[in-house]
């Protein structure tokens, strides 16, 4: 129960413009992602431009926060009795398909980077087929990709199915005949002992979590014959024969950098608290961390995620490229599962925006994109199998962690403002210079210095990119309006398990306003308070960046609240209890100064998720 003193503290906080300005500037660039400071020092580059941008951002934040405090003063007085709102649950019918696939090869694109490439107009391409950007040179076996629509795969039009020979990539037409099984198991000296993990979790008390909100593995209640199979998989060490086989792919959020693209000495997953990827691999789990654009839209990131899995050259689609004015082709990936096909399922786990990206990928795989199909029919040329749809039975489960399924107030009120976008993309422009150690994932927009181009020439050209006013960006997708559009094109898949995890790091005052917890990451305190006093009271409780109500499930999709004893169920969002005291970066261990949440606690949380996935896998193979 909050007293008058705590309300007074909150009032002082909202009036402290100078302190809040500094925090807001810090919050912005941390949310944006690493500013590559360590990389600049490591590479020996000048930091003058970076420092100038930070100074400029502080001035902008001061003005924005002053305006925001004035416009929200009246809202504080009207917030004495919070209202509650509920999300409705509506099941959407899903069409499932068999056969599917995806094919690309690891070849870098050769495209013209002229200024006109970044200003392609859909209407010009429609009237003049010669405007189509040709595919990059590829390896010989990638040329086997059918240039036309595959009537077997196309969800939009099958009228030619009877008259046109079905030219299907043999790799995806041999689901029953081709019984070779990719070995998903990595060599490990340790076999996961599920019972020992369970016992360890049950004997550990997690700070600031209620009994319902502990992060121990959930023991599914499975009926009849499958129950015995799951129990057998979780028996004593001498009986624990089942081991994770299907790949588990982690997808980072907005502003995230992983692997070789991360600043030296940093890790997105686990931070410095928990060497997550290596520890999970040592425990026998087949895990990967995908690297996609830090600032790209969910469409662009989903296409990159698809190519990360399959391998080849990123193809954003010609219709999409024309519509938004960026290049069709991007970088190349070697691929972690080049033979990915129906029946070879994967697990996808996304933090923050990564959850939106995963849902976009699943939708494109299953339903394709009508605009890309229509464009290919009219103009010919190649179309990525991803956009043809009818690629189901590729994903076993989708797990989202602190994902803004319905958007975030932070992007509405701050991140997607023109001046903020300009600051962020100007910094991305700066990082597009030659020899930059970090790839911000915006090269398709022309934010990459060309050979023979001075930095001044590059900056002048790149500053005219459509990126600065486009809706094909992460900042727009993270708004409630942008998220609503994503929700309209995605729906639940009855063949997939869904589960969500949310955190709450704010506390309710006597005025009905939510204020950031003392242990919240300092970079999120300003946005946490900003969300905590938004007009809709149901959106106020948050983790510093994402409202609890937005992180639980997409609006108008079926869901159920679950506890530790709830059995896995396909085709419905299983919403776990909100984890009190967990802010947005506690789930990834990024807040190094926060000793409130330890690496051991983070390890228990993810081992609990791993156990859930293994149990689902055991159910599928029972």
Secondary structure, DSSP 8 states (H G I E B T S, - for coil): ---HHHHHHHHHHHH-HHHHHHHHHHHHHHHH----HHHHHHHT---HHHHHHHHHHHHHHHHHHHHHHHHHHHHHHT-SS---------------------------------GGGGG--HHHHHH-GGG--------GGGGGS-SS--TTT-SS--TTTTTS-----GGGS-TTT-----------S----HHHHHHHHHT---TT--GGG----------HHHHHHHHHHTS-GGG------S-EEEE--TT---GGGS-TT--TTTTTT--HHHHHHHTT--EEEE---SSB-HHHHHHHHHHHHH-EEEE--HHHHHHHTS-SEEEEE--S-TT--TT--EEEEEETHHHHHHHHHHHHHHH--HHHHHHHHHH-S---GGGG----S-EEEEEEES--TT--HHIIIIITSHHHHHHHHHHHHHHTSTT-S---S-GGGT-S--TT--HHHHHHHHTT-GGGG-SSBHHHHTSHHHHHHHHHH----TTSEEEEE-EE-EEE-TTS-EEE-TTS-GGGHHHHHHHHT-SSGGG--BSSSSBHHHHH--TTS-EEE--TT----BTSEEE---EET--TTTTTT--TT--SS-HHHHHHHHHHHHHHHHHHHHHHH-
